């Protein structure tokens, strides 16, 4: 896995932040409904947002051991009710979607979009970030890179049940008394980076109406 330096270390010719790409493999053409003047984006995960464990188990009951990902089975695991809540967010904010999902390990953004269309999503899907190696630790980096490459996007939010994917780790030093001597102790802590603060909605068992309302509030609040 490639470790990328902090985004502030990269600037383009105009001094704007610009991250190097994780990889060049983005096999998804832009959705035909893409609005070039759209400035709102939902960074959307799927498992845990457009379904929950119980829905997945029920959808795949009777299929035995699934040895290989395929669009037919994947489409079954998307709950149209929860997908409709994502669509409500997009309708309310005039938002498009960028995929930040682990499904990218097995499928192209185009195939994933087809699954979402089958579950009732009509919002434009602009593609996916992070290339095909979409593990949790690449979601944050991939989205930041995408946003740097699309400066017209002024409103965005993340809908992802995986909280840890949107946290970072930093070392914290503090002084503690140990055996009568003041000692410097270094520990690590999880935190949300300032550029992500207030932008993330984390469903617990699939997106709820309250989660959808929270995402709409992020996308429609005054800057």
TORKOLKE-14013 format. One record per residue: residue number from 1; chain; x, y, z of N, C-alpha, C in turn. Coordinates in steps of 0.05 Angstrom, whole numbers. Layout:
// residues N
    i  ch      nX      nY      nZ     caX     caY     caZ      cX      cY      cZ
  NUM   A       X       Y       Z       X       Y       Z       X       Y       Z
...
// end
This chain:
// residues 223
    i  ch      nX      nY      nZ     caX     caY     caZ      cX      cY      cZ
    1   A      17     -24       0       0       0       0      18      25       0
    2   A      11      44     -16      27      68     -18      19      88       4
    3   A      38      98      18      33     118      38      36     146      26
    4   A      16     162      27      16     188      15      23     210      35
    5   A      39     230      28      44     252      46      19     268      50
    6   A      20     287      69      -3     304      74      -9     321      50
    7   A     -35     326      46     -45     341      23     -32     368      20
    8   A     -26     381      43     -15     408      42      12     409      28
    9   A      25     386      25      51     386      12      49     387     -18
   10   A      24     386     -28      20     386     -57       4     410     -65
   11   A      14     425     -85      -1     447     -96       3     446    -126
   12   A     -18     457    -140     -15     459    -169      -1     485    -177
   13   A      -2     491    -203      13     515    -212       1     541    -201
   14   A     -24     539    -192     -37     563    -181     -37     564    -151
   15   A     -23     544    -139     -22     544    -109     -45     529     -96
   16   A     -63     518    -112     -86     503    -101     -77     475     -92
   17   A     -89     464     -71     -81     437     -62     -88     417     -83
   18   A     -69     398     -87     -74     377    -107     -59     352     -98
   19   A     -73     330     -94     -61     305     -85     -54     288    -109
   20   A     -32     272    -106     -26     252    -127     -47     231    -127
   21   A     -53     219    -150     -73     198    -151     -63     172    -138
   22   A     -81     158    -125     -74     132    -114     -67     112    -136
   23   A     -84     111    -156     -78      96    -180     -94     108    -202
   24   A     -88     101    -226    -101     113    -250    -124      97    -259
   25   A    -132      76    -244    -153      58    -254    -180      68    -245
   26   A    -193      83    -262    -221      91    -257    -236      85    -282
   27   A    -249      61    -282    -260      50    -306    -289      58    -310
   28   A    -298      78    -295    -326      86    -297    -330     111    -313
   29   A    -343     110    -336    -350     135    -350    -370     151    -333
   30   A    -370     177    -337    -389     193    -322    -418     185    -330
   31   A    -435     186    -310    -463     180    -315    -475     199    -335
   32   A    -492     188    -353    -504     206    -373    -520     229    -361
   33   A    -529     226    -336    -544     247    -323    -526     267    -309
   34   A    -500     265    -311    -482     283    -297    -488     312    -304
   35   A    -489     328    -284    -494     357    -287    -467     371    -283
   36   A    -455     382    -304    -429     395    -301    -430     420    -283
   37   A    -454     431    -280    -457     454    -263    -465     448    -234
   38   A    -467     422    -228    -475     414    -201    -452     419    -181
   39   A    -459     429    -158    -438     435    -138    -442     420    -112
   40   A    -460     401    -111    -465     385     -87    -460     356     -92
   41   A    -447     343     -74    -439     314     -77    -443     299     -51
   42   A    -454     275     -53    -456     256     -31    -435     235     -36
   43   A    -416     232     -17    -397     210     -18    -410     186      -5
   44   A    -418     166     -20    -436     145     -11    -422     118      -8
   45   A    -424     107      15    -418      79      20    -444      63      15
   46   A    -442      37      12    -466      21       7    -473       2      30
   47   A    -455     -17      36    -461     -36      58    -462     -21      84
   48   A    -484     -25      99    -488     -10     124    -502      16     121
   49   A    -506      24      95    -521      49      89    -546      42      74
   50   A    -542      29      51    -565      21      35    -575      -7      42
   51   A    -566     -18      64    -575     -43      75    -566     -45     103
   52   A    -572     -68     116    -559     -75     141    -555    -105     141
   53   A    -543    -116     162    -536    -144     162    -561    -162     158
   54   A    -583    -154     172    -607    -171     170    -618    -171     141
   55   A    -617    -148     128    -628    -146     101    -610    -163      82
   56   A    -584    -162      86    -565    -178      69    -570    -207      73
   57   A    -573    -216      98    -578    -245     103    -604    -254      90
   58   A    -625    -238      92    -650    -246      80    -648    -246      50
   59   A    -634    -227      38    -632    -225       9    -617    -248      -3
   60   A    -597    -258      12    -580    -280       2    -587    -307      12
   61   A    -609    -309      28    -617    -335      39    -623    -354      16
   62   A    -613    -379      19    -617    -399      -1    -597    -400     -23
   63   A    -578    -381     -23    -558    -381     -44    -532    -396     -36
   64   A    -531    -406     -12    -508    -421      -3    -483    -404      -2
   65   A    -460    -417      -5    -435    -403      -4    -431    -387     -30
   66   A    -426    -361     -28    -422    -345     -51    -392    -342     -56
   67   A    -384    -354     -78    -355    -355     -83    -345    -331     -98
   68   A    -363    -317    -112    -354    -295    -129    -375    -273    -130
   69   A    -366    -249    -128    -384    -226    -130    -397    -225    -158
   70   A    -423    -220    -158    -436    -215    -184    -458    -195    -181
   71   A    -465    -181    -202    -483    -158    -200    -511    -167    -192
   72   A    -520    -191    -201    -547    -200    -194    -550    -204    -164
   73   A    -531    -217    -152    -533    -221    -123    -528    -195    -108
   74   A    -510    -178    -117    -504    -153    -104    -529    -135    -105
   75   A    -543    -135    -127    -566    -118    -129    -588    -126    -109
   76   A    -589    -152    -103    -609    -161     -83    -604    -150     -56
   77   A    -579    -143     -50    -572    -134     -23    -577    -104     -18
   78   A    -586     -90     -39    -592     -62     -36    -622     -59     -29
   79   A    -628     -46      -7    -655     -42       2    -667     -18     -11
   80   A    -688     -22     -28    -700       1     -42    -710      23     -23
   81   A    -719      15       1    -728      35      20    -705      54      29
   82   A    -683      42      34    -659      58      43    -648      73      19
   83   A    -648      61      -4    -638      75     -28    -656      99     -33
   84   A    -682      97     -28    -700     120     -31    -693     142     -12
   85   A    -683     136      11    -674     157      30    -649     171      19
   86   A    -631     156       7    -608     169      -6    -618     187     -28
   87   A    -637     178     -44    -648     194     -66    -661     219     -55
   88   A    -674     217     -32    -687     241     -20    -666     262     -13
   89   A    -643     253      -3    -621     272       3    -612     286     -23
   90   A    -608     271     -44    -599     282     -69    -620     301     -81
   91   A    -645     294     -79    -667     312     -89    -668     338     -74
   92   A    -665     336     -47    -668     360     -31    -645     379     -35
   93   A    -621     368     -41    -597     385     -43    -588     389     -72
   94   A    -601     376     -91    -592     377    -118    -564     364    -121
   95   A    -561     342    -107    -534     330    -105    -530     306    -124
   96   A    -506     302    -132    -497     278    -146    -483     260    -126
   97   A    -475     236    -135    -462     216    -118    -435     209    -128
   98   A    -416     206    -109    -390     194    -114    -388     170     -96
   99   A    -381     147    -107    -381     122     -91    -355     120     -75
  100   A    -358     113     -49    -335     108     -32    -341      81     -17
  101   A    -343      60     -32    -352      35     -22    -333      12     -26
  102   A    -333      -7      -7    -316     -31     -10    -324     -48     -34
  103   A    -347     -43     -45    -355     -58     -69    -335     -55     -92
  104   A    -319     -33     -90    -300     -28    -111    -277     -48    -111
  105   A    -276     -65     -91    -257     -87     -92    -264    -107    -114
  106   A    -289    -108    -121    -299    -129    -139    -312    -119    -164
  107   A    -320     -94    -164    -337     -85    -187    -329     -57    -196
  108   A    -335     -51    -221    -330     -24    -231    -352      -6    -221
  109   A    -346      20    -222    -366      40    -214    -391      38    -232
  110   A    -387      31    -256    -409      29    -275    -428       6    -267
  111   A    -417     -17    -259    -433     -40    -250    -448     -33    -224
  112   A    -434     -20    -206    -446     -12    -180    -469       7    -185
  113   A    -465      26    -204    -486      45    -210    -510      31    -221
  114   A    -506      10    -238    -528      -5    -249    -544     -19    -226
  115   A    -530     -29    -206    -544     -41    -183    -561     -20    -168
  116   A    -550       4    -165    -565      25    -152    -589      34    -168
  117   A    -586      35    -194    -609      42    -212    -631      21    -208
  118   A    -623      -4    -206    -643     -25    -202    -658     -23    -176
  119   A    -645     -10    -156    -658      -6    -130    -673      20    -128
  120   A    -674      35    -151    -690      59    -152    -675      86    -151
  121   A    -649      85    -150    -634     111    -150    -635     124    -177
  122   A    -641     149    -178    -641     164    -203    -620     187    -203
  123   A    -609     193    -180    -589     215    -178    -565     209    -195
  124   A    -552     229    -207    -528     224    -222    -506     212    -205
  125   A    -492     193    -216    -468     180    -203    -444     188    -220
  126   A    -426     203    -207    -403     214    -222    -380     194    -225
  127   A    -381     172    -209    -359     153    -210    -352     145    -182
  128   A    -327     134    -179    -318     125    -153    -290     136    -147
  129   A    -283     138    -122    -256     147    -115    -240     124    -104
  130   A    -214     127    -105    -197     108     -92    -189      85    -109
  131   A    -196      84    -135    -189      62    -152    -202      36    -142
  132   A    -193      13    -151    -206     -12    -144    -198     -22    -117
  133   A    -176     -12    -105    -168     -22     -79    -181      -5     -57
  134   A    -208      -8     -55    -223      11     -38    -225       1      -9
  135   A    -203      -3       4    -204     -10      32    -209      16      48
  136   A    -216      12      74    -225      34      90    -205      57      91
  137   A    -179      51      92    -159      72      95    -155      88      70
  138   A    -167      80      48    -165      96      23    -188     114      19
  139   A    -210     111      33    -233     127      28    -228     157      32
  140   A    -216     163      55    -211     191      62    -192     204      43
  141   A    -170     190      37    -150     200      18    -162     203     -10
  142   A    -178     183     -19    -189     184     -45    -209     207     -48
  143   A    -226     211     -28    -245     233     -30    -231     260     -30
  144   A    -211     263     -14    -197     289     -13    -184     295     -40
  145   A    -173     274     -52    -161     278     -79    -182     286     -99
  146   A    -205     272     -98    -227     278    -116    -237     307    -113
  147   A    -240     316     -89    -249     343     -84    -229     363     -94
  148   A    -203     358     -91    -183     376    -101    -185     378    -132
  149   A    -192     356    -144    -194     355    -173    -220     367    -184
  150   A    -239     372    -166    -265     383    -173    -272     407    -156
  151   A    -258     429    -160    -261     452    -143    -289     465    -144
  152   A    -305     458    -165    -332     470    -167    -351     458    -147
  153   A    -343     436    -134    -360     424    -114    -357     439     -88
  154   A    -377     454     -81    -376     471     -57    -391     459     -34
  155   A    -409     440     -39    -425     428     -18    -422     397     -20
  156   A    -415     384       2    -412     355       1    -414     344      29
  157   A    -421     319      30    -423     304      56    -416     275      50
  158   A    -409     261      72    -403     233      71    -426     218      85
  159   A    -435     196      73    -454     178      86    -441     151      86
  160   A    -432     142     109    -416     117     111    -419     107     140
  161   A    -426      82     143    -428      71     170    -401      66     183
  162   A    -380      65     167    -353      59     177    -340      84     188
  163   A    -343      89     214    -333     113     226    -302     115     224
  164   A    -289      92     228    -259      93     228    -247     101     201
  165   A    -262      97     179    -252     105     153    -248     135     150
  166   A    -261     150     167    -261     179     166    -247     192     189
  167   A    -232     176     204    -216     186     226    -187     183     219
  168   A    -171     198     232    -142     197     230    -129     191     257
  169   A    -104     184     257     -90     179     281     -67     199     285
  170   A     -64     208     309     -41     226     315     -29     218     342
  171   A      -4     225     345      10     220     370       6     243     389
  172   A       1     237     414      -3     258     434      17     253     457
  173   A      32     273     464      51     271     486      40     285     511
  174   A      44     273     533      36     285     558      56     277     580
  175   A      57     294     601      75     288     623      60     273     645
  176   A      73     252     655      61     237     677      83     232     697
  177   A      74     230     722      93     223     744      96     193     745
  178   A     120     183     744     126     155     745     149     150     764
  179   A     143     136     786     163     130     806     178     155     815
  180   A     162     176     820     173     200     831     187     218     811
  181   A     186     210     785     199     226     765     179     233     743
  182   A     180     258     734     163     267     712     173     255     686
  183   A     155     240     672     162     226     648     144     234     625
  184   A     155     236     601     139     242     578     128     216     566
  185   A     102     215     564      88     191     554      75     198     527
  186   A      80     180     507      68     185     480      47     164     475
  187   A      23     173     468       1     155     461     -11     164     435
  188   A     -27     147     423     -41     154     398     -70     158     404
  189   A     -83     176     388    -111     180     391    -124     184     364
  190   A    -149     176     362    -164     180     337    -178     207     337
  191   A    -179     220     314    -192     246     312    -203     250     284
  192   A    -221     268     281    -232     276     255    -217     300     245
  193   A    -205     298     221    -190     320     210    -209     344     205
  194   A    -198     369     208    -215     393     205    -230     394     179
  195   A    -219     385     157    -233     387     131    -257     368     130
  196   A    -259     348     148    -281     330     149    -301     336     171
  197   A    -293     353     190    -310     359     213    -338     369     205
  198   A    -358     356     215    -385     364     209    -396     356     182
  199   A    -380     340     168    -388     331     141    -398     303     139
  200   A    -395     287     161    -400     259     160    -426     251     174
  201   A    -441     233     161    -464     221     174    -459     191     175
  202   A    -461     179     199    -454     151     202    -478     135     211
  203   A    -493     123     192    -516     106     200    -506      82     217
  204   A    -524      72     233    -517      49     250    -527      23     238
  205   A    -552      22     229    -564      -1     216    -577       7     190
  206   A    -562      18     172    -574      29     148    -584      57     152
  207   A    -585      72     130    -593     100     132    -622     102     141
  208   A    -627     119     161    -654     124     171    -664     151     160
  209   A    -689     158     165    -699     184     158    -684     206     173
  210   A    -677     200     198    -661     220     213    -634     224     201
  211   A    -621     202     192    -595     205     178    -598     221     153
  212   A    -619     216     137    -623     231     113    -627     261     119
  213   A    -642     267     140    -646     295     148    -619     308     155
  214   A    -602     292     169    -576     303     177    -559     309     153
  215   A    -559     291     133    -544     295     109    -554     320      93
  216   A    -580     323      92    -592     346      79    -584     372      92
  217   A    -583     371     119    -575     395     134    -546     402     128
  218   A    -528     382     125    -500     388     118    -499     401      91
  219   A    -514     390      71    -512     399      44    -526     426      39
  220   A    -544     433      56    -560     458      50    -554     481      70
  221   A    -536     476      88    -530     497     108    -514     519      94
  222   A    -516     543     105    -501     565      94    -471     561      99
  223   A    -454     569      80    -425     565      83    -415     582     106
// end
